Amino acid sequence: MRPKAHGVSLIAVLCLATGGALADGGGGGGGGLSAEPLDLEIKLYEAASAKQDWSAAAAAMRTGIARDPRNADFHNLYAYSLRKGANPDMSLVFKHYNEALRLDINHLGAHEYLGEAYLMVGNLPKAKEHLARLDKLCLFSCPEYRDLKKAIGEYEKKTAKR
């Protein structure tokens, strides 16, 4: 599964970033910053995540957050890279997913990934809350809704066997 920034593929984010801004303000980003640093940080993240080098991916997003702490995509992808890494600090994961949602309450990727993080800690009801939110946000379904629904289904099957 490819990490998503604001409900779109990161390739789309790269295309938009090189144009100078993300489509709808970058989920809280922007602020008159040049596209070049964003492009570099996203490229570094993409390269690291493609190799599943979650430490390097997290480092790229930490740099992005330091430069633009109001960018919901950076917080979302930072939390994702922490969650995918070895021995994730779930309190930090939840902190950054929640910050992404504070910055952009409709951030599709953050809702999906936060739901998946709740499954990691065994909180099915909270995961289902984010699925319900995605159901409202996605008019005719969307990849984030389908992916979280699938993850919840797999979690329920796995826990039913115990």
N, C-alpha and C positions, 0 to 999 in steps of 0.2 A: 504494500500500500504506500503510495506517495503522500508525504505530508502536504497538507493543504493550508494555504494562507487565505483567510477570509472567504472560504467557500469556493475558491478557484484553484486551479493547479498552479504550482510555483512557476511553471513555464509562462503562464499567462501573466503572473506577477512580474516576471523578468521583462516581458515585452512592454508591460505598462510602465514599469520603473524606468526603462530606458527612454520612455516618452516624457519623463519628468515628474510623474505622479501616479499614484495608484488610482484606479477608476473612481472610487468614492471617497477619496481622502485617505486611503490606506488604513482604514479602521482606526483612525486617531493619529496617523502619522502626518507627514507633510511638514508644515511649518516653514515653507520656503527653502527647504534644504535641496541641494543639488541631487540629481538622480545617481550620480557616480558612486557615492558611498553606499547607498541602498543597493545599487546593482552589485557592487563588490561583496557586500555582506550576504546578499541572497545567493550570489554565485558560490561563495565559500560554503554557505550552508548546503546548497544543492550538491556540490561536489562531495562534501563530507557525508551527507545523508545517503547519497548513492552508494557509498562504500560502507555504510552503516558505522561510520566513525562518529559516534554520538558525542564524544568529548569535543571533537573539532566543530561539530555542528552547533553544540551549545556555546562554544567559545565565540563563534561568528555571531550568534544571536545576542550574547552578552555585550559584544561590541556595539551591535545595533541598538540595544536597549540603553546603553550608556550614552549614545549619541542622540537617540530619540525615544525617551521613556514613554511617550504618548502613542507609540505605534503598537496597536493591538496585534498585528501580524507577528512582530518580533516576540512579544510575550507568548503568543500561542506556539510559535515554532520553538522557542526556548524551552517551554514546558514539555513539548513533544519530544525534543531531543533528550531532555533529562529523563523522561518516562521510559524511553526506549533504551537508555544506557544501563550499564550494570549497577545494581543496587541503587535505584532511584530514591532520592529524598522526596517522598511524596508530599511533605508539607510545602516544599519549594515548588513542586509541580502544581499543586492546587493553588498556591499563591499566584503563580503567573497565569494559569488559565483564568482564574477569577479576575485578575487585572485586565486580561484581554477582554473579558466580558464587561468589566466596569467601563472600559474605554469604548467598547462597541457591543452593546447588549444583543445585537443580532448577528454576531460573528459565527457563521455556520461551523467553521472548523473548530473553534474553541468549544462550542456546544458538543460536537461529536467527540472530541478528544477528552473533554472533561467527563463525559459519560463513560468513556472507556477507562479513564483513571478511576472513577468510582467502582467500576467492575473489578479493577485490580485490588481494591481494598475491601471488596465484598459488600459494597453498598448498592444493591440492585435498585431500591426505590429511587435513589438520587440519579442513577443512570437513566431510569425511566422518565424522570422529570425532564432531563435534557432531550430525550427522544420526543417527548410531548412538545417541547418548545420547538424542536426542529420540524415537527409535523405542522405546527402553525406557521413557521417561517417559510417552509418549502411548499409552494402552492400545489405542484404536481409531483411531489417527491423530489428528492435530490440525492446526490451521492452520499452526503454526510448523513442524511436520515437512513438511507439503505444500509450504510456501513455500520452505524450504531445499532440499528435494529438487528442486523446479522450478529453482531458481537453479543448483544443481549440474548439472542436465541441460543447461541453457542454456550454462553455462560449458564443459562438455565438448564440446558441439556447436561452439561458437565456437573452442575451442582445437584441435579436430580438423581444422578448415578451414585452419589455418595451415600 
